[in-house]
C-alpha cells in the first residue's frame, strides 16, 4: 500500500487543505491580484474619541492629520483644539444662558495625562498655529504673579505644562497657597483679588479655559486621591492619552514630514487653514448669549439621569456633567450652526465627550483605590450620622476612630471628617 506523505510543515497550514486554494489555482492573474490586494488591506481600529468628532469638520481634519503624520495620541490634539476654541469664545464674551438667573462662560478646565515623550507640548504648540489670536495667560511661578497675569489676560486660554507638579505645589510651597485661592475664585466666577498696603488688584470680569498637560504615570503621586475626589483637582475634566499601538514610534522619525505628504494631505492642511481663518473671523458671535433649546435640555437631563452608576463621586459627576453646557456651545460653533439657540445635536456631541472624561476619571480613581476609599467613606458617614443623632453634637476625630475599625489614626479620622463635611456643603 502506498503511504501518503503529508506536505504540512510544522507551524504552517497545509495550503492544499484550504478549500479556496482550488479556486485560486484556476483564477486569472488579474483575479489573483484583486484578492491579494483585498487580503492585504489592514483594518484600522477607529480612535475611541471619533464619536465626539463631527464628520467633515475642521476638527476631523486636524485629528486626521495628526493620525497620518505623528504617533501622538489623538486625545492631545483633540483637547488642545477644543480648549483653544473655548478660550476664543470666552475672549469674545460669549455666554450660555442656563436659566433665568444663571449664565456661564463656555470655558473648559481640563487635564490630559500622557506618557513621558508622548509629544504633549509639541501637539499643543502645533494646534496653536492658526489660533495664535486666542489670548493666552502667561505661566507664572507664584500666586501674586498669577494675579498679575490674569489681570493682563482675563479672558482666553491658559496652557500649563507639568500640571501635576503645579497642583502639588499648592500643598507644599507656601507662596503657592495664593494661587489656589485665585483659581478657586476663577472657577466660581468670583472676583479675583490681591490687596496689600502697596498694591490693589481686583478682577471681576474674567473667563479663561485651562489646559493642563502632565505625565500620567506620576500624576496620582503628585496630586493624591483625596484632591481628585473632594479637593481642588476635582474641578478639572480628565482625559488619558495612551499610545496608539497602530502608530509605532519608528514609523514617525519626523512629524509632518513634507516628503511624505501626498496631494490629499496638502488639501487637508489647506482646508484647516481656511476653516480656522473663517471661524476666527466670525463677528456674529461677539458678546452673544446662547440659549439652550428644549430638545438640548432634554438630552442633558436624560444623560445626567441615566449615566450615574455610583462609579465616581457625586460632586465630581455633577461638575463633569455641567461642562456639557460649555461643550455644547463649542459644538454649536464647530457644526457651523447659525443663530443663538443650541440644539440637541450639539448637546449630544457634548454628552459623548463628557462621557469620555468620566470613563477616564474612573480609570484614574480605580488606580488610586477609590472603590475601597468610597466604601470607607460611606461606612464612616453612616456611623457619623447615627452617632450625632444619638449624642446631639458633631463627632470628633477620636469618636470616629472608636466607632470605625478601619480608621487607625487621628490624621486619617480628620481627613475623612473633612471630606464628609465638604460633601455636605
Buried (B, 14 or more C-beta within 10 A) or exposed (E): EEEEEEEEEEEEEEEEEEEEEEEEEEBEEEEEEEBEEEEEEEEEEEBEBEBBBBEEBBBBBBBBBBBBBBBBBBBBBBBBBBBBBBBBBBBBBBBBBBEEEEEBBBBBBBBBBBBEEBBBEEBBEBBBEBBEEBBBBEBBEBBBBBBBBBBEBBBBBBBBBBBBBBBBBBBEEEEBEBBBBBBEBBBEBEEBBBEEEEEEBEBEEBBBBBBBBBBBEBBBEBBBBBBBBBBBBBBBBBBBBBBBEEBEEEEBEEBBEEEEBEEEBEEBBEBBBEBBEEBBEEEEBEEBEBBBBEBBBEBBEEBBEEBBEEBBBEBBBEBBBBBBBBBBBBBBBBBBBEEEBBBBBBBBBBBBBBBBBBBBBBEBBEEBEBEEBBEBBEBBBEBBEEBEEEEEEEBEBEBBBBBBEEBEEEEBBBBBBBBBEBBEE
